[in-house]
Amino acid sequence: MSQYTPVGLGDGNAPVRALTHSGNFHLDETLGYVILHYALAPGGDLRGRVLGEGTPDRLGFERTRSPERIREADIVFDVGGVYDPAKGRYDHHMKDKPLREDGTPFSAAGLLWKDYGTAAIRNIIGTPVEDSVAGAIWQAVDRSMVLPIDQDDNGVVKLEKLSLADIVSACRPTWDAAELYGAQEARARETLGFANAAAAVASHLVNTVDRVRASLKATDRVLAAYEAAQDKRILVMDTGMPTEKVIFEHDLPVVYVVSPAGSGRWNVKAVPPVRGDFGQRVSLPEAWRGLEGEALANVSGVPDAVFAHPARFICGAGSREGALKMACLALEIDESLKGA
């Protein structure tokens, strides 16, 4: 992805001094710090490093606007007026801003994600992953999380209320902190606020990476189950997992998904006509609507039938075989009604 080795990635033991600006902080430099933490020193103390507490590690971190300190730092982001990644400079406030291929201006977080994101992902996951998997996770997180931050920080598209940006903003001290508590206490509250914001952003990044990893794993399993299906309209999954995203992204003609639901029960869930919709491509039989236990078993002819939802989008049985039988019967009943 780079024609150079980003600072700190060539030697896993050499100390690295990272710096961003002091004063009011935003989501992009907060995430930038979190990315460097996971890429360079994931075992360190994320909050303690900001607060000057805890055990020092290879990543030093400072928030200042001192020109001298900026010159001395190994990695400088969101300040300094220079974008020169080979030299560890990641500002984006210049007249000629660094741009994505689509013309969107980068934020400091976007620039650091480009160079350090893959290393951060590998350390977050903690177990070896293939380059293709790491690349797919990088792309998904970039699209869903980092690009919107780039857009918001550069005034292209504003993030919605209660977004991650709002969470970071809420960690900042109030405008009158110095007036109420004095300059020294106000600075202490600002530093604490950045540490708290970094912890919140770190948690979100870790969860996002893990969910994308799991989503890619689910895609492989859903496609394998589809290939193995005798009737391509019925997808049988041996483990519960998200399937709707894969069905629609790959345009699969699946009507019902059969999967375990815990407590020795298996469910049949109808696929909606449009992703996220409340309707069904094929609703469960009207005669099953709202029935449970023996009443449903008698009507359906499936001995271990458990329930059928009144909205006709889900039903269940006590076994895999029973649930699969209900799915097959539902399709047969629908075909007979269409042919009548």
C-alpha positions as CSV (number, residue, x, y, z in Angstrom):
1,M,0.0,0.0,0.0
2,S,3.0,2.3,0.5
3,Q,6.3,2.9,-1.3
4,Y,8.0,3.4,2.0
5,T,8.0,1.8,5.4
6,P,5.9,3.9,7.8
7,V,7.8,5.1,10.8
8,G,7.9,2.5,13.6
9,L,6.8,-0.4,11.5
10,G,10.3,-1.4,10.2
11,D,11.7,-2.0,13.7
12,G,9.2,-3.4,16.3
13,N,11.4,-2.4,19.3
14,A,12.7,1.1,18.5
15,P,11.0,3.9,20.5
16,V,8.6,6.2,18.6
17,R,7.6,9.6,19.7
18,A,4.2,10.6,18.4
19,L,2.6,14.1,18.7
20,T,-0.6,15.9,17.9
21,H,-1.8,19.3,18.9
22,S,-3.0,20.4,22.3
23,G,-6.2,22.4,22.9
24,N,-9.6,21.5,21.6
25,F,-9.6,17.9,20.3
26,H,-11.7,16.2,17.7
27,L,-12.5,12.7,16.5
28,D,-9.8,12.5,13.8
29,E,-6.7,13.1,16.0
30,T,-8.3,10.9,18.8
31,L,-8.7,8.0,16.3
32,G,-5.3,8.8,14.9
33,Y,-3.7,8.2,18.3
34,V,-5.7,5.0,18.8
35,I,-4.5,3.7,15.4
36,L,-0.9,4.3,16.4
37,H,-1.5,2.7,19.8
38,Y,-2.7,-0.6,18.2
39,A,-0.2,-0.5,15.3
40,L,2.9,0.3,17.4
41,A,2.3,-0.6,21.1
42,P,-0.9,-2.5,21.6
43,G,0.2,-3.8,25.0
44,G,0.7,-0.3,26.4
45,D,-1.6,1.8,28.5
46,L,-3.8,3.8,26.2
47,R,-5.1,6.2,28.8
48,G,-2.1,6.1,31.0
49,R,0.2,7.2,28.2
50,V,-1.9,10.3,27.7
51,L,-2.1,11.1,31.4
52,G,1.6,10.5,31.9
53,E,0.9,7.6,34.2
54,G,1.6,3.9,34.0
55,T,4.6,2.0,32.7
56,P,6.3,3.7,29.7
57,D,6.5,1.6,26.4
58,R,8.0,2.1,23.0
59,L,5.3,4.7,22.0
60,G,5.7,8.1,23.5
61,F,2.8,10.5,23.0
62,E,2.5,14.2,23.5
63,R,-0.1,16.9,22.8
64,T,1.5,20.3,22.1
65,R,1.8,23.1,19.5
66,S,5.4,23.8,20.3
67,P,7.4,24.1,17.0
68,E,10.5,22.7,18.7
69,R,8.6,19.6,20.0
70,I,7.0,19.1,16.6
71,R,10.4,19.1,14.9
72,E,11.7,16.5,17.4
73,A,8.8,14.1,17.1
74,D,9.0,11.0,15.0
75,I,5.3,11.0,14.0
76,V,3.3,14.3,13.9
77,F,-0.4,14.2,13.0
78,D,-3.1,16.8,12.6
79,V,-0.6,19.6,13.1
80,G,2.6,20.9,11.6
81,G,1.5,21.9,8.2
82,V,3.3,19.0,6.4
83,Y,2.1,15.8,4.8
84,D,5.2,13.7,4.2
85,P,4.4,10.2,5.4
86,A,7.9,8.8,4.7
87,K,9.1,11.3,7.4
88,G,6.2,10.6,9.7
89,R,4.3,13.9,8.9
90,Y,0.5,13.5,8.7
91,D,-1.1,16.9,8.7
92,H,-4.0,17.7,6.3
93,H,-4.7,21.5,6.9
94,M,-2.6,22.7,4.0
95,K,-3.9,24.5,0.9
96,D,-3.1,21.5,-1.2
97,K,-4.8,18.8,1.0
98,P,-4.0,15.1,0.5
99,L,-7.0,13.6,-1.3
100,R,-8.5,10.2,-1.6
101,E,-8.9,8.8,-5.2
102,D,-12.5,10.0,-5.3
103,G,-11.4,13.6,-4.3
104,T,-12.5,13.4,-0.6
105,P,-9.9,15.2,1.6
106,F,-8.2,13.0,4.1
107,S,-8.3,13.7,7.9
108,A,-5.4,12.9,10.1
109,A,-7.1,9.6,11.0
110,G,-7.6,8.7,7.3
111,L,-3.9,9.4,6.6
112,L,-2.7,7.3,9.5
113,W,-5.2,4.5,8.7
114,K,-3.8,4.3,5.2
115,D,-0.3,3.6,6.6
116,Y,-0.9,2.0,10.0
117,G,-4.4,0.5,9.7
118,T,-3.3,-3.0,8.6
119,A,-0.8,-3.3,11.4
120,A,-3.4,-2.1,13.9
121,I,-5.9,-4.7,12.6
122,R,-3.4,-7.6,12.9
123,N,-2.7,-6.6,16.5
124,I,-6.3,-6.1,17.4
125,I,-7.2,-9.6,16.1
126,G,-4.2,-11.1,17.8
127,T,-4.0,-14.3,15.7
128,P,-2.4,-14.7,12.3
129,V,-4.6,-13.7,9.4
130,E,-4.0,-13.9,5.7
131,D,-3.1,-10.7,3.8
132,S,-6.4,-11.0,1.8
133,V,-8.4,-11.1,5.0
134,A,-6.5,-8.2,6.6
135,G,-7.0,-6.2,3.4
136,A,-10.7,-6.9,3.3
137,I,-11.1,-5.8,6.9
138,W,-9.1,-2.7,6.2
139,Q,-11.3,-1.8,3.3
140,A,-14.5,-2.4,5.2
141,V,-13.5,-0.3,8.3
142,D,-12.1,2.4,6.0
143,R,-15.5,2.6,4.2
144,S,-17.8,2.4,7.2
145,M,-15.8,4.3,9.8
146,V,-12.7,6.2,8.5
147,L,-14.2,7.8,5.4
148,P,-17.1,9.3,7.2
149,I,-14.6,10.8,9.7
150,D,-12.6,12.3,6.8
151,Q,-15.8,13.8,5.4
152,D,-16.9,15.2,8.7
153,D,-13.6,16.7,9.7
154,N,-13.2,18.4,6.3
155,G,-16.8,19.8,6.2
156,V,-17.9,17.5,3.3
157,V,-20.7,15.6,5.1
158,K,-21.5,16.0,8.8
159,L,-21.8,13.0,11.0
160,E,-25.2,12.5,12.6
161,K,-26.0,13.3,16.2
162,L,-24.9,10.7,18.8
163,S,-22.2,9.7,16.4
164,L,-18.6,8.8,17.5
165,A,-17.7,12.5,16.9
166,D,-20.4,13.6,19.4
167,I,-19.0,11.1,21.9
168,V,-15.5,12.6,21.6
169,S,-16.8,16.1,21.7
170,A,-18.7,15.3,25.0
171,C,-15.3,14.4,26.6
172,R,-14.0,17.9,26.1
173,P,-14.1,20.3,29.1
174,T,-16.7,23.1,28.9
175,W,-15.9,26.5,27.5
176,D,-15.8,28.1,30.9
177,A,-13.6,25.5,32.6
178,A,-10.7,27.9,33.0
179,E,-13.0,30.6,34.3
180,L,-14.5,28.2,37.0
181,Y,-11.4,26.2,37.9
182,G,-8.4,28.1,36.7
183,A,-6.0,27.5,33.8
184,Q,-4.1,24.6,35.3
185,E,-7.2,22.6,36.2
186,A,-8.7,23.4,32.8
187,R,-5.6,21.9,31.1
188,A,-5.8,18.8,33.4
189,R,-9.5,18.3,32.4
190,E,-8.6,18.6,28.8
191,T,-5.9,16.0,29.1
192,L,-8.2,13.7,31.0
193,G,-10.9,14.3,28.4
194,F,-8.6,13.2,25.6
195,A,-7.7,10.1,27.5
196,N,-11.3,9.2,28.0
197,A,-12.1,9.9,24.4
198,A,-9.3,7.7,23.2
199,A,-10.5,4.9,25.4
200,A,-14.0,5.2,23.9
201,V,-12.7,5.4,20.3
202,A,-10.4,2.4,20.9
203,S,-13.3,0.3,22.1
204,H,-15.3,1.2,19.0
205,L,-12.4,0.4,16.7
206,V,-11.7,-2.9,18.3
207,N,-15.4,-3.9,18.1
208,T,-15.6,-2.7,14.5
209,V,-12.6,-4.7,13.4
210,D,-13.9,-7.8,15.2
211,R,-17.4,-7.5,13.7
212,V,-15.9,-7.1,10.2
213,R,-13.8,-10.2,10.7
214,A,-16.8,-12.2,11.8
215,S,-18.8,-10.9,8.9
216,L,-16.2,-12.1,6.4
217,K,-16.3,-15.5,8.2
218,A,-20.1,-15.6,7.9
219,T,-19.9,-14.8,4.2
220,D,-17.7,-17.9,3.6
221,R,-20.0,-20.1,5.6
222,V,-23.2,-18.9,4.1
223,L,-21.9,-19.3,0.5
224,A,-20.6,-22.8,1.4
225,A,-24.0,-23.8,2.8
226,Y,-25.8,-22.4,-0.2
227,E,-23.5,-24.5,-2.5
228,A,-24.4,-27.6,-0.5
229,A,-28.1,-26.9,-0.4
230,Q,-30.3,-29.4,-2.3
231,D,-33.1,-26.8,-2.7
232,K,-31.4,-23.4,-3.2
233,R,-34.5,-21.7,-1.8
234,I,-33.8,-23.2,1.7
235,L,-30.5,-22.3,3.4
236,V,-29.6,-24.6,6.3
237,M,-27.0,-23.1,8.7
238,D,-25.5,-25.3,11.4
239,T,-24.6,-22.2,13.5
240,G,-26.6,-19.1,14.1
241,M,-25.1,-16.1,12.2
242,P,-26.1,-13.1,10.1
243,T,-27.2,-14.3,6.7
244,E,-29.4,-11.6,5.2
245,K,-26.4,-9.4,4.2
246,V,-24.8,-12.2,2.3
247,I,-28.1,-13.3,0.6
248,F,-28.7,-9.8,-0.8
249,E,-25.1,-8.9,-1.7
250,H,-24.7,-12.2,-3.6
251,D,-28.3,-12.1,-5.0
252,L,-29.1,-15.6,-3.7
253,P,-32.7,-16.9,-4.3
254,V,-33.0,-18.0,-0.7
255,V,-36.6,-17.9,0.7
256,Y,-36.1,-19.5,4.1
257,V,-33.1,-19.8,6.5
258,V,-33.1,-22.7,8.9
259,S,-30.7,-22.4,11.8
260,P,-30.4,-23.3,15.5
261,A,-32.0,-21.0,18.0
262,G,-30.6,-22.4,21.3
263,S,-32.4,-24.6,23.9
264,G,-32.6,-27.5,21.5
265,R,-34.8,-25.5,19.0
266,W,-34.4,-24.7,15.3
267,N,-36.0,-21.8,13.6
268,V,-37.2,-21.1,10.0
269,K,-36.9,-17.5,9.2
270,A,-38.4,-16.0,6.0
271,V,-36.1,-13.7,3.9
272,P,-37.6,-10.3,3.2
273,P,-38.1,-9.1,-0.4
274,V,-35.8,-6.1,0.3
275,R,-32.9,-6.1,2.8
276,G,-34.0,-4.8,6.1
277,D,-37.7,-4.9,5.2
278,F,-40.4,-6.4,7.4
279,G,-42.1,-8.4,4.6
280,Q,-41.3,-11.9,3.3
281,R,-40.4,-13.3,-0.1
282,V,-42.7,-16.1,0.8
283,S,-44.7,-15.8,4.0
284,L,-45.3,-18.9,6.1
285,P,-48.7,-20.6,5.7
286,E,-51.7,-18.7,6.9
287,A,-53.0,-21.8,8.6
288,W,-50.0,-21.8,10.9
289,R,-50.4,-18.2,12.0
290,G,-50.0,-17.7,15.8
291,L,-50.2,-21.5,16.6
292,E,-48.0,-23.2,19.2
293,G,-47.2,-26.7,20.3
294,E,-49.7,-29.5,19.7
295,A,-52.1,-27.2,17.8
296,L,-49.3,-26.3,15.3
297,A,-48.1,-29.9,15.1
298,N,-51.6,-31.1,14.2
299,V,-52.1,-28.5,11.5
300,S,-48.6,-28.7,10.0
301,G,-48.0,-32.4,10.3
302,V,-44.6,-31.8,11.9
303,P,-44.6,-33.6,15.3
304,D,-42.1,-31.4,17.0
305,A,-43.4,-28.1,15.7
306,V,-43.1,-25.4,18.4
307,F,-44.5,-22.1,17.2
308,A,-45.4,-20.0,14.2
309,H,-45.3,-16.2,14.6
310,P,-48.6,-14.3,13.9
311,A,-46.7,-12.1,11.4
312,R,-45.8,-15.3,9.4
313,F,-42.0,-14.5,9.2
314,I,-40.6,-17.1,11.6
315,C,-41.5,-20.5,13.0
316,G,-39.7,-23.2,14.9
317,A,-39.4,-26.9,15.7
318,G,-37.6,-29.0,18.2
319,S,-35.1,-30.4,15.8
320,R,-33.2,-29.6,12.6
321,E,-35.2,-32.2,10.7
322,G,-38.5,-30.7,12.0
323,A,-37.5,-27.1,11.0
324,L,-36.4,-28.3,7.6
325,K,-39.6,-30.1,7.1
326,M,-41.6,-27.0,8.0
327,A,-39.6,-25.0,5.4
328,C,-40.3,-27.6,2.7
329,L,-44.0,-27.7,3.6
330,A,-44.3,-23.9,3.5
331,L,-42.9,-23.9,0.0
332,E,-45.2,-26.7,-1.1
333,I,-48.2,-24.9,0.3
334,D,-47.2,-21.6,-1.4
335,E,-46.8,-23.4,-4.7
336,S,-50.2,-25.2,-4.4
337,L,-51.9,-21.8,-3.7
338,K,-50.3,-20.2,-6.7
339,G,-51.3,-23.1,-8.9
340,A,-54.9,-23.1,-7.7
